[in-house]
Amino acid sequence: MEKIRARLNIGSKSEPVKLRKRKSQLYSKEETCPLDNGVLGVHVTVFTVAFRLINCFLVQTSFVPDEYWQSLEIAHLMVFDYGYLTWEWTAGIRGFSYPLFFAAIYKILHFFTYDAVQLLVWLPRVVQALLSALADIKLYCLIQSLEHSDVAKWTYLCQLCSWFTWYCCTRTLTNTMETTLTTLALYYYPLPGSKTHSSTKYLILVALAVIVRPTALIVWLPLLVFHFWQEDNKLKLITHLCLPIGALTLGISTLIDCIFYGKWTLVQYNFLKLNVFHNVAEFYGSHPWHWYFTQGFVVVIGPHLPFFLYGCTLASKRYRIMLITIVWTVMVYSCLAHKEFRFIYPVLPFCMVFCGIALVNLRTWRRPAACALLVSNLVPALYTGLLHQRGTLDVMGHLQTLCDDSDPSTPPLPEVLFLMPCHSTPFYSHIHCPMKMRFLECPPDLTGDKSYVDEAERFFADPHHWLRTSFPYKSMLPTHLVFFDVLEMELSAFLDGNRFMRSTEIFHTHVPEGRVGKSILVYQRH
């Protein structure tokens, strides 16, 4: 009996039997991320989601026209089609794959009759905020799998307190989705020592990023080359993963575009042709070659810059490819004439890794430095999110009340004319009623006509002449005019002569520049 009891370990105080580690994928920890430590006593996932939702509702300003005109406006046209724009005109050369994402949201709201204008405005941004929160969590998990937990925590802090990330990550920009997909792909990318890598998953995410915005290939080119160089079975990588994934995503994207264009078209080729061969982007402004090095990158990374530079000197060799990617991306974009801050946004999460490494190595100065970083980012984040360039959104909220107040059976119905630089405001996605609206258009010339001048330029060259020729009879005049205050004196004679009275003044920015004024004025005809 004692022998049996000894065999069964009954009553024995000996150490428990150690089970052999299984090598099955079911027991693999490659895609797990311990998040139990939390932030301020809250689970990391819950904290990140709550943080990005607060972020979403504290950004009440406009940034660039593409935030609406390459996403929400196309999506609104897909679902509700008020007949105010043509497919080709509004979709431009980006295609319909990205707007279709928001059109699905609009369609669901419309199906359940919850298509109130506030939901149409905010729900796409909430969805984008949740996706950005997922990217934040994956960045944290990636660094935690590569380094000790301190580096992951300080990288996570740097990511959350970045003012430019706060400013952009909840906007419906193609650059925002590109950055989100790039960060998610980085989690599965085969960095040296990574325990979360999956070639299939990261290549799918990269393909989606390129479909959303073809310039994502600029960021991923050095990373793809590095993966190919270190891969043992290069032929299998190309034939079993790269080609099938690339062909499938390109095929689906092309099919979507062909359905909505009504003809066979390859948007990626159009993008290359117009931006590279015809250099259409330069039509919207150009900067000197050094702009990203002297201004663009400095502004985007903001107060993190000294930490980033210090972190570059400390980082191990495994992060060398990330640093090469940052430098490569900035250099390539520097070769393009048209430059914007948002173009280099996708490499900002890469920079946060080096900032986290720098903070960890500051040791005794770590917490004071982190506090200074937080405060110095808080000011520009709140100012740009709540004050700078908010008028173009507020004026749409004001105009939307015209829909509620108007009676379709009692003419004249409201008719709004925007005398502003083209695409200054959103359009029907923020009004959501078939009220007649018009703005000054500025399509680029694709014919090579050197004498070409767009409508907006013709107006600003001689506002009175444009108004006289566009509205030869008073009966043709709109009921409301919307313009920046810098035009008020110049238009005063026209306004007085046609019985237009100021009805509203809306603050826009503290730093007016050129044709963009401090306030937006709404004039109503009596």
PEHUGI-V293310 format. One record per residue. N is the residue number from 1. RES is the residue in three letters. PHI is phi in radians with two decimals (999 if undefined). PSI is psi as a letter, one per 30 degrees, with the letter a starting at -180 (999 if undefined). Layout:
n=N res=RES phi=PHI psi=PSI
n=N res=RES phi=PHI psi=PSI
//
This chain:
n=1 res=MET phi=999 psi=e
n=2 res=GLU phi=-1.13 psi=e
n=3 res=LYS phi=-1.14 psi=e
n=4 res=ILE phi=-1.14 psi=e
n=5 res=ARG phi=-1.10 psi=e
n=6 res=ALA phi=-1.11 psi=e
n=7 res=ARG phi=-1.14 psi=e
n=8 res=LEU phi=-1.49 psi=f
n=9 res=ASN phi=1.17 psi=g
n=10 res=ILE phi=-1.33 psi=k
n=11 res=GLY phi=1.30 psi=g
n=12 res=SER phi=-1.45 psi=k
n=13 res=LYS phi=-1.78 psi=g
n=14 res=SER phi=-1.22 psi=l
n=15 res=GLU phi=-1.11 psi=k
n=16 res=PRO phi=-1.10 psi=l
n=17 res=VAL phi=-1.21 psi=k
n=18 res=LYS phi=-1.51 psi=k
n=19 res=LEU phi=-1.36 psi=k
n=20 res=ARG phi=-1.21 psi=k
n=21 res=LYS phi=-1.15 psi=k
n=22 res=ARG phi=-1.53 psi=k
n=23 res=LYS phi=-1.73 psi=g
n=24 res=SER phi=-1.14 psi=k
n=25 res=GLN phi=-1.11 psi=f
n=26 res=LEU phi=-1.10 psi=f
n=27 res=TYR phi=-1.85 psi=g
n=28 res=SER phi=-1.25 psi=k
n=29 res=LYS phi=-1.82 psi=g
n=30 res=GLU phi=-1.11 psi=f
n=31 res=GLU phi=-2.08 psi=g
n=32 res=THR phi=-1.83 psi=l
n=33 res=CYS phi=-2.48 psi=j
n=34 res=PRO phi=-1.22 psi=j
n=35 res=LEU phi=-2.00 psi=g
n=36 res=ASP phi=-1.31 psi=f
n=37 res=ASN phi=-1.18 psi=e
n=38 res=GLY phi=1.33 psi=l
n=39 res=VAL phi=-2.22 psi=k
n=40 res=LEU phi=0.94 psi=h
n=41 res=GLY phi=1.41 psi=g
n=42 res=VAL phi=-2.00 psi=k
n=43 res=HIS phi=-0.96 psi=k
n=44 res=VAL phi=-0.98 psi=e
n=45 res=THR phi=-1.09 psi=e
n=46 res=VAL phi=-1.10 psi=e
n=47 res=PHE phi=-1.10 psi=e
n=48 res=THR phi=-1.14 psi=e
n=49 res=VAL phi=-1.10 psi=e
n=50 res=ALA phi=-1.10 psi=e
n=51 res=PHE phi=-1.09 psi=e
n=52 res=ARG phi=-1.24 psi=f
n=53 res=LEU phi=-1.20 psi=e
n=54 res=ILE phi=-1.09 psi=e
n=55 res=ASN phi=-0.93 psi=e
n=56 res=CYS phi=-1.02 psi=e
n=57 res=PHE phi=-1.43 psi=f
n=58 res=LEU phi=-1.70 psi=g
n=59 res=VAL phi=-1.87 psi=j
n=60 res=GLN phi=-2.16 psi=g
n=61 res=THR phi=-2.16 psi=l
n=62 res=SER phi=-1.72 psi=l
n=63 res=PHE phi=-2.08 psi=d
n=64 res=VAL phi=-2.38 psi=l
n=65 res=PRO phi=-1.01 psi=e
n=66 res=ASP phi=-1.04 psi=f
n=67 res=GLU phi=-1.01 psi=f
n=68 res=TYR phi=-2.03 psi=e
n=69 res=TRP phi=-1.41 psi=f
n=70 res=GLN phi=-1.98 psi=g
n=71 res=SER phi=-2.55 psi=d
n=72 res=LEU phi=-1.16 psi=e
n=73 res=GLU phi=-1.15 psi=e
n=74 res=ILE phi=-1.18 psi=e
n=75 res=ALA phi=-1.08 psi=e
n=76 res=HIS phi=-1.11 psi=e
n=77 res=LEU phi=-1.15 psi=e
n=78 res=MET phi=-1.03 psi=e
n=79 res=VAL phi=-1.59 psi=e
n=80 res=PHE phi=-1.87 psi=f
n=81 res=ASP phi=0.65 psi=i
n=82 res=TYR phi=-1.45 psi=g
n=83 res=GLY phi=1.27 psi=g
n=84 res=TYR phi=-1.71 psi=f
n=85 res=LEU phi=-2.47 psi=l
n=86 res=THR phi=-1.66 psi=l
n=87 res=TRP phi=-0.93 psi=e
n=88 res=GLU phi=-1.18 psi=e
n=89 res=TRP phi=-1.14 psi=e
n=90 res=THR phi=-1.41 psi=e
n=91 res=ALA phi=-1.33 psi=f
n=92 res=GLY phi=1.03 psi=b
n=93 res=ILE phi=-2.04 psi=g
n=94 res=ARG phi=-1.55 psi=f
n=95 res=GLY phi=1.58 psi=a
n=96 res=PHE phi=-1.92 psi=f
n=97 res=SER phi=-1.08 psi=e
n=98 res=TYR phi=-1.25 psi=e
n=99 res=PRO phi=-1.04 psi=f
n=100 res=LEU phi=-1.08 psi=e
n=101 res=PHE phi=-1.04 psi=e
n=102 res=PHE phi=-1.37 psi=f
n=103 res=ALA phi=-1.09 psi=e
n=104 res=ALA phi=-1.10 psi=e
n=105 res=ILE phi=-1.12 psi=e
n=106 res=TYR phi=-1.07 psi=e
n=107 res=LYS phi=-1.14 psi=e
n=108 res=ILE phi=-1.11 psi=e
n=109 res=LEU phi=-1.09 psi=e
n=110 res=HIS phi=-1.15 psi=e
n=111 res=PHE phi=-1.08 psi=e
n=112 res=PHE phi=-1.62 psi=g
n=113 res=THR phi=0.95 psi=h
n=114 res=TYR phi=-1.95 psi=g
n=115 res=ASP phi=-1.47 psi=h
n=116 res=ALA phi=-1.25 psi=k
n=117 res=VAL phi=-1.06 psi=e
n=118 res=GLN phi=-1.14 psi=e
n=119 res=LEU phi=-1.21 psi=e
n=120 res=LEU phi=-1.13 psi=e
n=121 res=VAL phi=-1.38 psi=e
n=122 res=TRP phi=-1.65 psi=e
n=123 res=LEU phi=-1.09 psi=e
n=124 res=PRO phi=-1.01 psi=e
n=125 res=ARG phi=-1.24 psi=e
n=126 res=VAL phi=-1.12 psi=e
n=127 res=VAL phi=-1.08 psi=e
n=128 res=GLN phi=-1.12 psi=e
n=129 res=ALA phi=-1.12 psi=e
n=130 res=LEU phi=-1.16 psi=e
n=131 res=LEU phi=-1.14 psi=e
n=132 res=SER phi=-1.15 psi=e
n=133 res=ALA phi=-1.09 psi=e
n=134 res=LEU phi=-1.07 psi=e
n=135 res=ALA phi=-1.12 psi=e
n=136 res=ASP phi=-1.04 psi=e
n=137 res=ILE phi=-1.13 psi=e
n=138 res=LYS phi=-1.16 psi=e
n=139 res=LEU phi=-1.12 psi=e
n=140 res=TYR phi=-1.05 psi=e
n=141 res=CYS phi=-1.13 psi=e
n=142 res=LEU phi=-1.05 psi=e
n=143 res=ILE phi=-1.19 psi=e
n=144 res=GLN phi=-1.16 psi=f
n=145 res=SER phi=-1.38 psi=f
n=146 res=LEU phi=-1.72 psi=e
n=147 res=GLU phi=-2.24 psi=l
n=148 res=HIS phi=-1.30 psi=l
n=149 res=SER phi=-1.08 psi=f
n=150 res=ASP phi=-1.08 psi=e
n=151 res=VAL phi=-1.10 psi=e
n=152 res=ALA phi=-1.11 psi=e
n=153 res=LYS phi=-1.16 psi=e
n=154 res=TRP phi=-1.31 psi=e
n=155 res=THR phi=-1.14 psi=e
n=156 res=TYR phi=-1.07 psi=e
n=157 res=LEU phi=-1.07 psi=e
n=158 res=CYS phi=-1.06 psi=e
n=159 res=GLN phi=-1.12 psi=e
n=160 res=LEU phi=-1.26 psi=e
n=161 res=CYS phi=-1.65 psi=g
n=162 res=SER phi=-1.18 psi=k
n=163 res=TRP phi=-1.16 psi=e
n=164 res=PHE phi=-1.29 psi=e
n=165 res=THR phi=-1.11 psi=e
n=166 res=TRP phi=-0.99 psi=e
n=167 res=TYR phi=-1.21 psi=e
n=168 res=CYS phi=-1.89 psi=f
n=169 res=CYS phi=-1.22 psi=f
n=170 res=THR phi=-1.90 psi=g
n=171 res=ARG phi=-1.49 psi=l
n=172 res=THR phi=-1.53 psi=h
n=173 res=LEU phi=-1.73 psi=k
n=174 res=THR phi=-1.08 psi=e
n=175 res=ASN phi=-1.13 psi=e
n=176 res=THR phi=-1.18 psi=e
n=177 res=MET phi=-1.16 psi=e
n=178 res=GLU phi=-1.04 psi=e
n=179 res=THR phi=-1.16 psi=e
n=180 res=THR phi=-1.08 psi=e
n=181 res=LEU phi=-1.15 psi=e
n=182 res=THR phi=-1.12 psi=e
n=183 res=THR phi=-1.16 psi=e
n=184 res=LEU phi=-1.12 psi=e
n=185 res=ALA phi=-1.15 psi=e
n=186 res=LEU phi=-1.07 psi=e
n=187 res=TYR phi=-1.05 psi=e
n=188 res=TYR phi=-1.69 psi=f
n=189 res=TYR phi=-1.23 psi=k
n=190 res=PRO phi=-1.35 psi=i
n=191 res=LEU phi=-1.14 psi=k
n=192 res=PRO phi=-0.98 psi=k
n=193 res=GLY phi=1.54 psi=f
n=194 res=SER phi=-1.23 psi=k
n=195 res=LYS phi=-1.83 psi=g
n=196 res=THR phi=-2.02 psi=g
n=197 res=HIS phi=-1.26 psi=k
n=198 res=SER phi=-2.66 psi=j
n=199 res=SER phi=-1.05 psi=e
n=200 res=THR phi=-1.11 psi=e
n=201 res=LYS phi=-1.17 psi=e
n=202 res=TYR phi=-1.22 psi=e
n=203 res=LEU phi=-1.20 psi=e
n=204 res=ILE phi=-1.11 psi=e
n=205 res=LEU phi=-1.17 psi=e
n=206 res=VAL phi=-1.12 psi=e
n=207 res=ALA phi=-1.07 psi=e
n=208 res=LEU phi=-1.11 psi=e
n=209 res=ALA phi=-1.09 psi=e
n=210 res=VAL phi=-1.21 psi=e
n=211 res=ILE phi=-1.15 psi=e
n=212 res=VAL phi=-1.13 psi=e
n=213 res=ARG phi=-2.58 psi=j
n=214 res=PRO phi=-0.94 psi=f
n=215 res=THR phi=-1.20 psi=f
n=216 res=ALA phi=-1.06 psi=f
n=217 res=LEU phi=-1.12 psi=f
n=218 res=ILE phi=-1.07 psi=e
n=219 res=VAL phi=-1.12 psi=e
n=220 res=TRP phi=-1.54 psi=f
n=221 res=LEU phi=-1.03 psi=e
n=222 res=PRO phi=-1.13 psi=e
n=223 res=LEU phi=-1.20 psi=e
n=224 res=LEU phi=-1.17 psi=e
n=225 res=VAL phi=-1.11 psi=e
n=226 res=PHE phi=-1.11 psi=e
n=227 res=HIS phi=-1.09 psi=e
n=228 res=PHE phi=-1.08 psi=e
n=229 res=TRP phi=-1.14 psi=e
n=230 res=GLN phi=-1.57 psi=f
n=231 res=GLU phi=-1.30 psi=k
n=232 res=ASP phi=-1.27 psi=e
n=233 res=ASN phi=-1.75 psi=i
n=234 res=LYS phi=-1.17 psi=e
n=235 res=LEU phi=-1.11 psi=e
n=236 res=LYS phi=-1.14 psi=e
n=237 res=LEU phi=-1.05 psi=e
n=238 res=ILE phi=-1.28 psi=e
n=239 res=THR phi=-1.40 psi=e
n=240 res=HIS phi=-1.68 psi=f
n=241 res=LEU phi=-2.16 psi=d
n=242 res=CYS phi=-1.04 psi=e
n=243 res=LEU phi=-1.15 psi=e
n=244 res=PRO phi=-1.10 psi=e
n=245 res=ILE phi=-1.16 psi=e
n=246 res=GLY phi=-1.09 psi=e
n=247 res=ALA phi=-1.16 psi=e
n=248 res=LEU phi=-1.15 psi=e
n=249 res=THR phi=-1.17 psi=e
n=250 res=LEU phi=-1.14 psi=e
n=251 res=GLY phi=-1.13 psi=e
n=252 res=ILE phi=-1.13 psi=e
n=253 res=SER phi=-1.07 psi=e
n=254 res=THR phi=-1.12 psi=e
n=255 res=LEU phi=-1.07 psi=e
n=256 res=ILE phi=-1.07 psi=e
n=257 res=ASP phi=-1.12 psi=e
n=258 res=CYS phi=-1.15 psi=e
n=259 res=ILE phi=-1.08 psi=e
n=260 res=PHE phi=-1.45 psi=e
n=261 res=TYR phi=-1.30 psi=f
n=262 res=GLY phi=1.39 psi=g
n=263 res=LYS phi=-2.77 psi=l
n=264 res=TRP phi=-1.24 psi=k
n=265 res=THR phi=-2.63 psi=k
n=266 res=LEU phi=-2.01 psi=j
n=267 res=VAL phi=-1.07 psi=e
n=268 res=GLN phi=-1.08 psi=e
n=269 res=TYR phi=-1.20 psi=e
n=270 res=ASN phi=-1.06 psi=e
n=271 res=PHE phi=-1.06 psi=e
n=272 res=LEU phi=-1.14 psi=e
n=273 res=LYS phi=-1.10 psi=e
n=274 res=LEU phi=-1.34 psi=e
n=275 res=ASN phi=-1.50 psi=f
n=276 res=VAL phi=-1.80 psi=e
n=277 res=PHE phi=-1.28 psi=e
n=278 res=HIS phi=-1.63 psi=f
n=279 res=ASN phi=0.91 psi=h
n=280 res=VAL phi=-1.13 psi=e
n=281 res=ALA phi=-1.00 psi=e
n=282 res=GLU phi=-1.14 psi=f
n=283 res=PHE phi=-1.05 psi=f
n=284 res=TYR phi=-1.69 psi=g
n=285 res=GLY phi=2.13 psi=l
n=286 res=SER phi=-2.45 psi=l
n=287 res=HIS phi=-2.36 psi=l
n=288 res=PRO phi=-1.16 psi=l
n=289 res=TRP phi=-1.04 psi=e
n=290 res=HIS phi=-1.54 psi=g
n=291 res=TRP phi=-1.01 psi=e
n=292 res=TYR phi=-1.16 psi=e
n=293 res=PHE phi=-1.31 psi=e
n=294 res=THR phi=-1.68 psi=f
n=295 res=GLN phi=-2.32 psi=e
n=296 res=GLY phi=-0.97 psi=e
n=297 res=PHE phi=-1.15 psi=e
n=298 res=VAL phi=-1.09 psi=e
n=299 res=VAL phi=-1.23 psi=e
n=300 res=VAL phi=-1.11 psi=e
n=301 res=ILE phi=-1.39 psi=f
n=302 res=GLY phi=1.05 psi=b
n=303 res=PRO phi=-1.12 psi=f
n=304 res=HIS phi=-1.30 psi=f
n=305 res=LEU phi=-0.94 psi=e
n=306 res=PRO phi=-1.10 psi=e
n=307 res=PHE phi=-1.19 psi=e
n=308 res=PHE phi=-1.10 psi=e
n=309 res=LEU phi=-1.11 psi=e
n=310 res=TYR phi=-1.16 psi=e
n=311 res=GLY phi=-1.12 psi=e
n=312 res=CYS phi=-1.10 psi=e
n=313 res=THR phi=-1.40 psi=f
n=314 res=LEU phi=-1.84 psi=f
n=315 res=ALA phi=-1.11 psi=k
n=316 res=SER phi=-1.32 psi=l
n=317 res=LYS phi=-1.11 psi=f
n=318 res=ARG phi=-1.11 psi=f
n=319 res=TYR phi=-1.66 psi=g
n=320 res=ARG phi=-1.08 psi=e
n=321 res=ILE phi=-1.16 psi=e
n=322 res=MET phi=-1.20 psi=e
n=323 res=LEU phi=-1.16 psi=e
n=324 res=ILE phi=-1.06 psi=e
n=325 res=THR phi=-1.10 psi=e
n=326 res=ILE phi=-1.07 psi=e
n=327 res=VAL phi=-1.11 psi=e
n=328 res=TRP phi=-1.02 psi=e
n=329 res=THR phi=-1.08 psi=e
n=330 res=VAL phi=-1.13 psi=e
n=331 res=MET phi=-1.17 psi=e
n=332 res=VAL phi=-1.12 psi=e
n=333 res=TYR phi=-1.13 psi=f
n=334 res=SER phi=-1.19 psi=f
n=335 res=CYS phi=-1.38 psi=f
n=336 res=LEU phi=-1.58 psi=k
n=337 res=ALA phi=-1.18 psi=e
n=338 res=HIS phi=-1.48 psi=k
n=339 res=LYS phi=-2.22 psi=k
n=340 res=GLU phi=-2.51 psi=l
n=341 res=PHE phi=-1.01 psi=e
n=342 res=ARG phi=-1.17 psi=f
n=343 res=PHE phi=-1.12 psi=e
n=344 res=ILE phi=-1.73 psi=g
n=345 res=TYR phi=-0.99 psi=e
n=346 res=PRO phi=-1.02 psi=f
n=347 res=VAL phi=-1.58 psi=f
n=348 res=LEU phi=-1.09 psi=e
n=349 res=PRO phi=-1.04 psi=e
n=350 res=PHE phi=-1.06 psi=e
n=351 res=CYS phi=-1.11 psi=e
n=352 res=MET phi=-1.13 psi=f
n=353 res=VAL phi=-1.09 psi=e
n=354 res=PHE phi=-1.20 psi=e
n=355 res=CYS phi=-1.14 psi=e
n=356 res=GLY phi=-1.10 psi=e
n=357 res=ILE phi=-1.08 psi=e
n=358 res=ALA phi=-1.12 psi=e
n=359 res=LEU phi=-1.11 psi=e
n=360 res=VAL phi=-1.05 psi=e
n=361 res=ASN phi=-1.44 psi=f
n=362 res=LEU phi=-1.34 psi=f
n=363 res=ARG phi=0.96 psi=c
n=364 res=THR phi=-1.15 psi=f
n=365 res=TRP phi=-1.60 psi=g
n=366 res=ARG phi=-1.06 psi=e
n=367 res=ARG phi=-1.19 psi=e
n=368 res=PRO phi=-1.04 psi=e
n=369 res=ALA phi=-1.15 psi=e
n=370 res=ALA phi=-1.13 psi=e
n=371 res=CYS phi=-1.12 psi=e
n=372 res=ALA phi=-1.11 psi=e
n=373 res=LEU phi=-1.12 psi=e
n=374 res=LEU phi=-1.11 psi=e
n=375 res=VAL phi=-1.16 psi=e
n=376 res=SER phi=-1.18 psi=f
n=377 res=ASN phi=-1.55 psi=f
n=378 res=LEU phi=-1.12 psi=e
n=379 res=VAL phi=-1.09 psi=e
n=380 res=PRO phi=-1.15 psi=e
n=381 res=ALA phi=-1.12 psi=e
n=382 res=LEU phi=-1.26 psi=e
n=383 res=TYR phi=-1.16 psi=e
n=384 res=THR phi=-1.25 psi=f
n=385 res=GLY phi=-1.45 psi=f
n=386 res=LEU phi=-1.94 psi=f
n=387 res=LEU phi=-2.10 psi=e
n=388 res=HIS phi=-1.19 psi=j
n=389 res=GLN phi=1.12 psi=h
n=390 res=ARG phi=-1.68 psi=f
n=391 res=GLY phi=-1.09 psi=e
n=392 res=THR phi=-1.19 psi=f
n=393 res=LEU phi=-1.53 psi=e
n=394 res=ASP phi=-1.10 psi=e
n=395 res=VAL phi=-1.18 psi=e
n=396 res=MET phi=-1.21 psi=e
n=397 res=GLY phi=-1.11 psi=e
n=398 res=HIS phi=-1.18 psi=e
n=399 res=LEU phi=-1.19 psi=f
n=400 res=GLN phi=-1.10 psi=f
n=401 res=THR phi=-1.17 psi=f
n=402 res=LEU phi=-1.11 psi=e
n=403 res=CYS phi=-1.16 psi=e
n=404 res=ASP phi=-1.22 psi=e
n=405 res=ASP phi=-1.48 psi=f
n=406 res=SER phi=-1.39 psi=l
n=407 res=ASP phi=-1.98 psi=j
n=408 res=PRO phi=-1.00 psi=f
n=409 res=SER phi=-1.49 psi=f
n=410 res=THR phi=-2.08 psi=j
n=411 res=PRO phi=-1.30 psi=l
n=412 res=PRO phi=-1.49 psi=k
n=413 res=LEU phi=-1.30 psi=l
n=414 res=PRO phi=-1.02 psi=k
n=415 res=GLU phi=-2.42 psi=k
n=416 res=VAL phi=-1.97 psi=k
n=417 res=LEU phi=-2.09 psi=k
n=418 res=PHE phi=-1.66 psi=j
n=419 res=LEU phi=-1.72 psi=i
n=420 res=MET phi=-2.36 psi=l
n=421 res=PRO phi=-0.90 psi=k
n=422 res=CYS phi=-1.02 psi=k
n=423 res=HIS phi=1.11 psi=g
n=424 res=SER phi=-1.18 psi=f
n=425 res=THR phi=-2.12 psi=l
n=426 res=PRO phi=-1.14 psi=a
n=427 res=PHE phi=-2.31 psi=b
n=428 res=TYR phi=-1.21 psi=f
n=429 res=SER phi=-1.11 psi=f
n=430 res=HIS phi=-1.89 psi=g
n=431 res=ILE phi=-2.00 psi=e
n=432 res=HIS phi=0.97 psi=h
n=433 res=CYS phi=-2.72 psi=l
n=434 res=PRO phi=-1.38 psi=h
n=435 res=MET phi=-1.19 psi=k
n=436 res=LYS phi=-1.30 psi=k
n=437 res=MET phi=-2.38 psi=l
n=438 res=ARG phi=-2.57 psi=k
n=439 res=PHE phi=-2.33 psi=l
n=440 res=LEU phi=-1.28 psi=k
n=441 res=GLU phi=-1.61 psi=l
n=442 res=CYS phi=-2.52 psi=h
n=443 res=PRO phi=-1.15 psi=k
n=444 res=PRO phi=-1.21 psi=l
n=445 res=ASP phi=-1.46 psi=k
n=446 res=LEU phi=-1.96 psi=g
n=447 res=THR phi=-1.77 psi=f
n=448 res=GLY phi=1.47 psi=g
n=449 res=ASP phi=-1.32 psi=j
n=450 res=LYS phi=-1.24 psi=f
n=451 res=SER phi=-1.59 psi=g
n=452 res=TYR phi=-1.14 psi=k
n=453 res=VAL phi=-2.34 psi=k
n=454 res=ASP phi=-1.31 psi=l
n=455 res=GLU phi=-1.08 psi=e
n=456 res=ALA phi=-1.07 psi=e
n=457 res=GLU phi=-1.15 psi=e
n=458 res=ARG phi=-1.11 psi=e
n=459 res=PHE phi=-1.14 psi=e
n=460 res=PHE phi=-1.20 psi=f
n=461 res=ALA phi=-1.19 psi=e
n=462 res=ASP phi=-2.74 psi=i
n=463 res=PRO phi=-0.97 psi=e
n=464 res=HIS phi=-1.14 psi=e
n=465 res=HIS phi=-1.11 psi=e
n=466 res=TRP phi=-1.10 psi=e
n=467 res=LEU phi=-1.16 psi=e
n=468 res=ARG phi=-1.13 psi=e
n=469 res=THR phi=-1.32 psi=e
n=470 res=SER phi=-1.38 psi=e
n=471 res=PHE phi=-2.29 psi=i
n=472 res=PRO phi=-1.16 psi=f
n=473 res=TYR phi=-2.08 psi=k
n=474 res=LYS phi=-1.08 psi=f
n=475 res=SER phi=-1.15 psi=f
n=476 res=MET phi=-1.54 psi=f
n=477 res=LEU phi=-1.18 psi=k
n=478 res=PRO phi=-1.26 psi=l
n=479 res=THR phi=-1.45 psi=f
n=480 res=HIS phi=-2.39 psi=k
n=481 res=LEU phi=-2.04 psi=k
n=482 res=VAL phi=-2.20 psi=k
n=483 res=PHE phi=-2.76 psi=l
n=484 res=PHE phi=-1.34 psi=l
n=485 res=ASP phi=-1.11 psi=f
n=486 res=VAL phi=-1.15 psi=f
n=487 res=LEU phi=-1.66 psi=f
n=488 res=GLU phi=-1.05 psi=e
n=489 res=MET phi=-1.13 psi=e
n=490 res=GLU phi=-1.19 psi=e
n=491 res=LEU phi=-1.69 psi=g
n=492 res=SER phi=-0.99 psi=e
n=493 res=ALA phi=-1.11 psi=e
n=494 res=PHE phi=-1.13 psi=e
n=495 res=LEU phi=-1.11 psi=e
n=496 res=ASP phi=-1.16 psi=e
n=497 res=GLY phi=-1.21 psi=f
n=498 res=ASN phi=-2.05 psi=g
n=499 res=ARG phi=1.01 psi=h
n=500 res=PHE phi=-1.58 psi=k
n=501 res=MET phi=-2.12 psi=k
n=502 res=ARG phi=-1.15 psi=k
n=503 res=SER phi=-1.90 psi=f
n=504 res=THR phi=-2.64 psi=k
n=505 res=GLU phi=-2.20 psi=k
n=506 res=ILE phi=-2.16 psi=k
n=507 res=PHE phi=-1.13 psi=k
n=508 res=HIS phi=-2.11 psi=e
n=509 res=THR phi=-2.74 psi=l
n=510 res=HIS phi=-1.49 psi=f
n=511 res=VAL phi=-2.14 psi=i
n=512 res=PRO phi=-1.12 psi=k
n=513 res=GLU phi=-2.62 psi=k
n=514 res=GLY phi=1.06 psi=b
n=515 res=ARG phi=-1.46 psi=f
n=516 res=VAL phi=-1.70 psi=j
n=517 res=GLY phi=-1.69 psi=a
n=518 res=LYS phi=-1.27 psi=e
n=519 res=SER phi=-2.29 psi=l
n=520 res=ILE phi=-1.92 psi=k
n=521 res=LEU phi=-1.90 psi=k
n=522 res=VAL phi=-2.02 psi=k
n=523 res=TYR phi=-1.90 psi=k
n=524 res=GLN phi=-2.03 psi=k
n=525 res=ARG phi=-1.49 psi=k
n=526 res=HIS phi=-1.97 psi=999
//
